[in-house]
Amino acid sequence: MAFPERFANLPEYAFPRLRALLDAITPGGDVIHMTIGEPRHPFPDWVPEVVAAHAEGFGRYPPNDGTPELLAAAADWLGRRYGVALDPATRIMALNGSREGLFNALVATCPERKHSSWPLVLVPNPFYQVYAVAALAVGAEPIYVPATRETGFLPDYGALMPELLERVAVAYVCSPSNPQGAVASREYWKRLFALAEQHDFRVFADECYAEIYRDEPPPGALEVAAEVGLDPERLLVFHSLSKRSNLPGLRSGFVAGGPECIARIRKLRAYAGAPLPLPLQRVAERAWADDAHVERNRALYREKYAIADEILGDVPGYTPPEAGFFLWLPVEDGEAAAVKLWREVGVRVLPGAYLARDVDGHNPGRGYIRVAMVGPATELRTGLERLRACLYG
C-alpha cells in the first residue's frame, strides 16, 4: 500500500528525538526539566468558576467560528494592544490553538501554482515545526532561511534572489521568535510588507509570545500594516492564550486577517476543524478581556530574565532574549551539551539542531541549546547555576 512521499524526509519530532538521546542515560542529579515550552505559572483563578457556570454548554455543539462574544473580546484586545479596529464578524476566527491555524490557513490560502511553478513557502530556520509540515501538506516547497546572530535571529527574506521571491506564496515569521526571543522591529515589518507587495505573497505572523517581554511591548504586524496601508488580504496574524494566560490545555487562540482570507479559512474549518467547546470559549472570552493577570505573568518572567542575565551575562555569545521564555545558548555542539548536562547534573535541555533543518550541510541550530524558563524562579536559578558550572566553568 502506497504512502505520500512528501513527508518521507521529515526528521522525527524534537521530543521523541530527545528521548532517544537521553532516556538510556542515568541523570547525574535531581532532575530539572528545561525542555518543553509549557507555561507553569498559575492560570487565572476564575477559570474553574467560568467553566462550571457554563458547563451546560458541553451538551451542545459549539459555534465553529467562535461565539460573537469571544470574537468581540479578541477584537477589543487587538484594539487595546495594537490600536487597530477589526470587524470581529468578518476579520477574526477562533482557533483550537494557534498550531491549528498556522497549518490550516496555509491549506485554505496557498495557491496550487505560482507563475506556472510549485509555490514556495518561506520558513525561518530554526522554526516552529508546523510551518514546514503545512508547506509540504499543500504541495509547496519550504525554503529554510537562516535566522542567526548575523541576521538578528530573524530571517532576512530580502536577501533572497528576486526570481525565487517571485515564486513565494507565503512567508512565515515568528515574533517574538521561538527559540531565540528576538523581536521584529517596525522597520523589519515594513521591509517585509514592501517585499510582499513587490513579489505578491502573504505574510503569516505567529505572535503567540507577544505578551511576554522585558520592557517595551513588541510591535505587532497588524499595527504596522495599518500604518503603511497594507492590503488586509496580504497578512494573517495568529495569537494564543497558551503563553499569554498560562492556558496551554485550553487550546484556544484566534487568527485575524482580511475578510476573504478569513472566509476561506472558515469554509475549510466547517469541514475539517475542531471547534472549542462552548464553556471553554467562555473562558477564552474572559481571558482576552482581562489584562491584569497578563501583567502579573509578565512580572514573573521579568524576574527570570534578571536571573538569567545574572548567571549567564558574562558567557561569551550570550544574547539576552528580548521576549518570550526561552534562552538560546551557544555551545560547541547542542547534542553533546545536552548529553553532558543530563549525565553530569540532571538538567534536561533541547539541542538546537532539533528545531532546525540542514541546508547545504549546515544546521543553524547545531551550536545552540534551547532552555525553557517556565519553572519557578528558584528552580530556574538552580538549573542555570548547574548549567553554567557544567558547560561554561
CORKA-V479832 format. One record per pair of residues at least 12 apart in sequence whose C-alpha atoms are under 10 Angstrom apart, sorted by the first residue. I is the first residue (numbers start at 1). GAP is how many residues later the second one is. If there is no record, write none. Layout:
# CORKA-V479832
I,GAP  I,GAP
This chain:
# CORKA-V479832
4,133  5,131  6,127  6,129  6,130  6,131  6,132  6,133  6,134  6,135  7,126  7,129  7,130  10,122  10,123  10,126  10,347  11,343  11,346  12,342  13,116  13,341  13,342  14,22  14,115  14,336  14,337  14,338  14,339  14,340  14,341  14,342  15,20  15,21  15,335  15,339  17,333  17,334  17,337  18,17  18,317  18,320  18,321  18,330  18,331  18,332  18,333  18,336  21,314  21,315  21,317  21,318  21,330  22,313  22,316  22,317  22,318  22,320  22,321  22,326  23,319  25,314  25,317  25,318  25,321  26,316  26,317  26,318  26,320  27,312  27,313  27,314  27,315  27,316  27,317  27,318  27,319  27,320  27,321  28,312  28,313  28,314  28,315  28,316  28,317  28,318  28,319  29,312  29,313  29,314  29,315  29,316  29,317  29,318  29,357  30,312  30,315  30,316  30,317  30,353  31,311  31,314  31,315  31,316  31,317  31,352  32,310  32,313  32,314  32,315  32,316  32,317  32,343  32,347  32,348  32,350  32,351  32,352  32,354  33,309  33,313  33,314  33,315  33,316  33,317  33,338  33,339  33,340  33,341  33,342  33,346  33,347  33,350  34,292  34,293  34,313  34,314  34,315  34,316  34,336  34,337  34,338  34,339  34,340  34,341  34,345  34,346  34,349  34,350  35,291  35,312  35,313  35,314  35,315  35,316  35,334  35,335  35,336  35,337  35,338  35,339  36,290  36,312  36,313  36,314  36,334  36,335  36,336  36,337  36,338  37,141  37,142  37,205  37,206  37,211  37,287  37,288  37,289  37,333  37,334  37,335  37,336  37,337  37,338  38,204  38,205  38,208  38,209  38,210  38,211  38,287  38,334  38,335  38,336  38,337  39,203  39,204  39,205  39,206  39,207  39,208  39,209  39,286  39,333  39,334  39,335  39,336  40,203  40,206  40,207  40,208  40,333  40,334  40,335  40,336  41,202  41,204  41,205  41,206  41,255  41,256  41,259  41,260  41,333  41,334  41,335  42,203  42,204  42,205  42,251  42,255  43,199  43,200  43,201  43,202  43,203  43,204  43,205  43,244  43,250  43,251  43,254  44,201  44,202  44,203  44,239  44,243  44,246  44,248  44,249  44,250  44,253  45,248  46,237  46,240  46,241  47,200  47,233  47,235  47,236  47,237  47,239  47,240  48,232  48,235  49,234  50,229  50,230  50,231  50,232  50,233  50,234  50,236  51,227  51,228  51,229  51,230  51,231  51,232  52,227  53,226  53,229  54,224  54,225  54,226  54,227  54,228  54,229  55,222  55,223  55,224  55,225  56,222  56,223  57,220  57,221  57,222  57,223  57,224  57,225  58,219  58,220  58,221  58,222  59,218  59,219  59,220  60,217  60,218  60,219  61,214  61,215  61,216  61,217  62,212  62,213  62,214  62,215  62,216  62,217  62,218  62,219  63,31  63,207  63,212  63,213  63,214  63,215  63,218  64,29  64,30  64,31  64,202  64,203  64,205  64,206  64,207  64,209  64,210  64,211  64,212  64,213  64,214  65,24  65,27  65,28  65,29  65,30  65,189  65,197  65,200  65,201  65,202  65,204  65,205  65,208  65,209  65,210  65,211  66,22  66,23  66,26  66,27  66,28  66,29  66,30  66,188  66,209  66,210  66,211  66,212  66,215  66,216  66,219  67,22  67,26  67,27  67,209  67,211  67,214  67,215  67,218  68,20  68,21  68,25  68,217  69,19  69,212  69,213  69,215  69,216  69,217  70,18  70,22  70,23  70,24  70,184  70,211  70,212  70,213  70,214  70,215  70,216  70,217  70,218  70,219  71,16  71,17  71,18  71,19  71,20  71,21  71,22  71,23  71,183  71,185  71,210  71,213  71,214  71,217  72,14  72,15  72,16  72,17  72,20  72,213  72,216  72,217  73,15  73,211  73,212  73,213  73,214  73,215  73,216  73,217  74,12  74,14  74,18  74,19  74,20  74,165  74,179  74,180  74,181  74,182  74,210  74,211  74,212  74,213  74,214  74,215  75,12  75,13  75,14  75,16  75,17  75,181  75,213  75,214  76,12  76,212  76,213  77,210  77,211  77,212  77,213  77,214  78,142  78,144  78,145  78,178  78,210  79,144  80,209  80,211  81,129  81,130  81,136  81,138  81,139  81,142  81,210  82,135  82,136  82,137  82,138  82,139  82,140  82,141  82,142  82,144  83,137  83,139  83,140  83,143  84,138  84,139  84,140  84,141  84,142  84,143  85,137  85,138  85,141  86,136  86,170  86,171  86,172  86,173  87,169  87,171  87,172  88,168  88,171  89,170  89,173  90,166  90,167  90,168  90,169  90,170  90,171  90,172  90,173  90,176  91,141  91,142  91,145  91,164  91,165  91,166  91,167  91,168  91,169  91,170  91,171  91,172  92,144  92,145  92,146  92,162  92,163  92,164  92,165  92,166  92,167  92,169  92,170  92,171  92,174  93,145  93,160  93,161  93,162  93,163  93,164  93,169  93,170  93,172  93,173  93,176  94,144  94,145  94,146  94,158  94,159  94,160  94,161  94,162  94,172  94,181  94,182  94,187  94,190  95,143  95,144  95,145  95,156  95,157  95,158  95,159  95,160  95,174  95,178  95,179  95,180  95,181  96,144  96,154  96,155  96,156  96,157  96,158  96,177  96,178  96,179  96,180  96,181  96,185  97,111  97,141  97,142  97,143  97,144  97,145  97,151  97,152  97,153  97,154  97,155  97,156  97,157  97,158  97,178  97,179  98,108  98,109  98,110  98,139  98,140  98,141  98,142  98,143  98,144  98,153  98,154  98,155  98,156  98,157  99,29  99,30  99,31  99,32  99,107  99,109  99,139  99,140  99,141  99,152  99,153  99,154  100,30  100,34  100,151  100,152  100,153  100,154  100,169  100,173  100,174  101,105  101,135  101,136  101,137  101,138  101,152  101,153  101,154  101,164  101,168  101,172  102,26  102,28  102,29  102,32  102,70  102,102  102,103  102,104  102,134  102,135  102,136  102,153  103,27  103,28  103,29  103,30  103,31  103,32  103,34  103,35  104,30  104,33  104,34  104,161  104,162  104,164  104,165  104,168  104,169  105,29  105,99  105,131  105,133  105,150  105,156  105,157  105,159  105,160  105,161  105,163  105,164  106,15  106,25  106,28  106,29  106,31  106,32  106,34  106,63  106,64  106,96  106,98  106,159  107,27  107,28  107,30  107,31  107,32  107,157  107,158  107,161  108,30  108,153  108,154  108,155  108,156  108,157  108,158  108,159  108,160  108,161  109,29  109,60  109,61  109,93  109,151  109,152  109,153  109,155  109,156  110,25  110,28  110,29  110,30  110,58  110,59  110,60  110,91  110,92  111,27  111,28  111,29  111,58  111,59  112,26  112,27  112,28  112,57  113,26  113,27  113,54  113,56  114,52  114,53  114,54  114,55  114,86  114,87  115,51  115,52  115,53  116,51  117,23  117,50  118,21  118,22  118,23  118,49  118,50  118,51  119,16  119,19  119,20  119,21  119,22  119,23  119,45  119,46  119,47  119,48  119,49  119,50  119,51  120,15  120,16  120,19  120,20  120,21  120,22  120,23  120,44  120,45  120,46  120,47  120,48  120,49  120,50  120,51  120,81  121,13  121,14  121,15  121,19  121,20  121,21  121,22  121,23  121,44  121,46  121,47  121,48  121,49  121,50  121,51  121,80  121,81  121,82  122,13  122,19  122,20  122,21  122,22  122,23  122,33  122,35  122,43  122,46  122,47  122,48  122,49  122,50  122,51  122,81  122,82  123,12  123,19  123,20  123,21  123,22  123,23  123,24  123,32  123,34  123,47  123,48  123,49  123,50  123,51  124,18  124,19  124,20  124,21  124,22  124,23  124,24  124,29  124,30  124,31  124,32  124,33  124,47  124,48  124,49  124,50  124,53  124,54  124,232  124,233  125,18  125,19  125,20  125,21  125,22  125,23  125,28  125,29  125,30  125,228  125,230  125,231  125,232  125,233  125,234  125,238  125,239  125,240  126,18  126,19  126,20  126,21  126,22  126,27  126,28  126,29  126,51  126,52  126,53  126,54  126,226  126,227  126,228  126,229  126,230  126,231  126,232  126,237  126,238  126,239  126,240  127,17  127,18  127,19  127,20  127,45  127,46  127,47  127,50  127,51  127,52  127,53  127,227  127,228  127,229  127,230  127,238  128,44  128,45  128,46  128,49  128,50  128,51  128,78  128,227  128,228  129,225  129,226  129,227  129,228  131,40  131,41  131,42  131,73  132,12  132,40  132,225  135,35  140,28  140,29  140,30  141,26  141,27  142,26  142,28  142,29  143,21  143,25  143,28  143,216  144,212  144,213  144,214  144,215  145,12  145,14  145,15  145,212  145,214  145,219  146,210  146,211  146,213  146,216  146,217  146,218  146,219  147,30  147,33  147,35  147,209  147,217  147,218  148,32  148,216  148,217  149,31  149,33  149,168  149,170  149,215  152,28  152,30  152,31  152,32  153,24  153,25  153,26  153,27  153,28  153,29  153,30  153,31  154,19  154,20  154,21  154,22  154,23  154,24  154,26  154,27  154,28  154,29  154,30  154,34  155,16  155,17  155,18  155,19  155,29  155,33  156,32  156,35  156,36  157,14  157,16  157,34  157,35  157,38  157,39  158,33  158,34  158,36  158,37  158,38  162,33  162,36  162,37  163,36  164,35  165,30  165,31  165,33  165,34  165,35  165,36  166,30  166,32  166,33  166,34  166,35  167,32  167,33  167,34  168,28  168,31  168,32  168,33  168,34  169,27  169,30  169,31  169,32  169,33  169,34  170,26  170,30  170,31  170,32  170,33  170,34  170,64  170,65  171,21  171,25  171,30  171,31  171,32  171,33  171,34  171,64  172,30  172,31  172,32  172,33  172,34  172,64  173,16  173,19  173,30  173,31  173,32  173,33  173,34  173,48  173,64  174,30  174,31  174,32  174,33  174,34  174,35  174,36  174,63  174,64  175,30  175,31  175,32  175,33  175,34  175,35  175,43  175,44  175,45  175,46  175,148  175,149  176,29  176,30  176,31  176,32  176,33  176,34  176,35  176,36  176,37  176,42  176,43  176,44  176,145  176,146  176,147  176,148  176,149  177,29  177,30  177,31  177,32  177,33  177,144  177,145  177,146  177,147  177,148  177,149  178,28  178,29  178,30  178,31  178,145  178,146  178,147  178,148  178,149  178,150  178,177  178,192  179,142  179,145  179,146  179,147  179,148  179,149  179,150  179,173  179,176  179,186  179,190  179,191  179,192  179,193  180,139  180,140  180,141  180,142  180,143  180,144  180,145  180,146  180,147  180,148  180,149  180,190  181,28  181,31  181,32  181,138  181,139  181,140  181,141  181,142  181,143  181,144  181,145  181,146  181,147  182,36  182,137  182,138  182,139  182,140  182,141  182,142  183,26  183,27  183,30  183,34  183,35  183,36  183,37  183,138  183,139  183,140  183,141  184,34  184,35  184,36  184,37  185,33  185,34  185,35  185,36  185,39  186,32  186,33  186,34  186,35  186,37  186,38  186,39  186,41  187,32  187,37  188,33  188,36  189,14  189,16  189,30  189,31  189,32  189,33  189,34  189,35  189,36  189,39  190,31  190,34  190,35  190,37  190,38  190,40  193,28  193,31  193,32  193,35  193,36  193,37  193,38  193,41  193,42  194,34  194,36  196,34  196,38  196,39  197,33  197,34  197,37  200,34  201,32  201,33  201,34  202,29  202,30  202,31  202,32  202,33  202,34  203,18  203,30  203,31  203,32  203,33  203,34  204,17  204,30  204,31  204,32  204,33  204,34  204,51  204,53  205,15  205,16  205,17  205,30  205,31  205,32  205,33  205,34  205,50  205,51  206,15  206,30  206,31  206,32  206,33  206,34  206,49  207,13  207,14  207,30  207,31  207,32  207,33  208,29  208,30  208,31  208,32  208,33  208,34  208,35  208,36  208,45  208,46  208,116  209,30  209,31  209,32  209,33  209,34  209,35  209,114  209,115  209,116  210,29  210,30  210,33  210,34  210,113  210,114  211,28  211,29  211,30  211,32  211,33  211,34  211,80  211,83  211,84  211,86  211,87  211,112  211,113  212,31  212,32  212,82  212,83  212,85  212,86  212,87  212,88  212,89  212,90  212,110  212,111  212,112  212,113  213,85  213,86  213,88  213,89  213,92  213,108  213,109  213,110  213,111  213,112  214,84  214,85  214,87  214,88  214,89  214,91  214,92  214,106  214,107  214,108  214,109  214,110  215,83  215,87  215,107  215,108  216,106  216,107  217,105  217,106  218,104  218,105  220,17  221,14  221,15  221,16  222,13  222,14  222,15  222,34  222,35  231,26  231,27  232,24  232,25  232,26  232,27  232,28  232,29  233,24  233,25  233,26  233,27  233,28  233,29  234,23  234,24  234,27  235,21  235,22  235,23  235,26  236,19  236,20  236,21  236,22  236,25  236,26  237,17  237,18  237,19  237,20  238,15  238,16  238,17  238,18  238,19  239,13  239,14  239,15  239,16  239,17  240,12  240,13  240,14  240,15  240,44  240,48  241,12  241,13  241,43  241,46  241,47  243,51  243,54  243,81  243,82  244,43  244,44  244,47  244,49  244,50  244,51  244,53  244,54  245,39  245,42  245,43  245,45  245,46  245,48  245,49  245,50  245,51  245,52  245,53  246,47  246,48  246,51  247,36  247,37  247,40  250,26  250,27  250,30  250,31  250,33  250,34  251,24  251,25  251,29  251,30  251,33  252,23  252,24  252,25  252,28  252,29  252,31  252,32  252,33  253,23  253,28  253,31  253,35  298,26  300,74  300,76  300,77  301,22  301,23  301,24  301,72  301,73  301,75  301,76  302,21  302,23  303,74  304,21  304,69  304,70  304,71  304,72  304,73  304,74  304,76  304,77  305,15  305,16  305,17  305,18  305,19  305,20  305,21  305,22  305,68  305,72  306,14  307,70  307,71  307,73  307,74  307,77  307,78  308,12  308,13  308,19  308,65  308,72  308,73  308,76  308,77  309,12  310,71  311,70  311,73  311,74  311,76  311,77  311,78  312,17  312,72  312,73  312,75  312,76  312,80  315,14  315,15  315,73  315,77  315,78  316,13  316,14  316,15  316,76  317,12  317,13  317,14  318,12  324,48  324,49  325,46  325,47  325,48  325,49  326,43  326,44  326,45  326,46  326,47  326,48  327,41  327,42  327,43  327,44  327,45  327,46  328,22  328,23  328,24  328,37  328,39  328,40  328,41  328,42  328,43  328,44  329,22  329,23  329,38  329,39  329,40  329,41  329,42  330,22  330,35  330,36  330,37  330,38  330,39  330,40  331,20  331,21  331,35  331,36  331,37  331,38  331,60  331,61  332,34  332,35  332,36  332,37  332,59  333,18  333,19  333,20  333,32  333,33  333,34  333,35  333,36  334,15  334,16  334,17  334,18  334,19  334,20  334,31  334,32  334,33  334,34  334,35  334,36  335,14  335,15  335,16  335,17  335,18  335,19  335,31  335,32  335,33  335,34  336,15  336,30  336,31  336,33  337,12  337,13  337,14  337,30  337,31  337,32  337,50  337,53  337,54  338,12  338,13  338,14  338,30  338,31  338,32  338,49  338,53  339,12  340,47  340,50  340,51  341,42  341,45  341,46  341,47  341,48  341,49  341,50  342,45  344,42  344,43  344,46  345,38  345,41  345,42  345,44  345,45  346,37  346,40  346,41  347,24  347,35  347,36  347,37  347,39  347,40  347,43  348,22  348,23  348,24  348,35  348,39  349,20  349,21  349,22  349,23  349,38  350,18  350,19  350,20  350,21  350,22  351,14  351,15  351,16  351,17  351,18  351,19  351,20  352,12  352,13  352,14  352,15  352,16  352,17  352,18  352,19  353,12  353,13  353,14  353,15  353,16  353,17  354,12  354,15  354,16  355,14  355,15  371,12  371,13  371,16
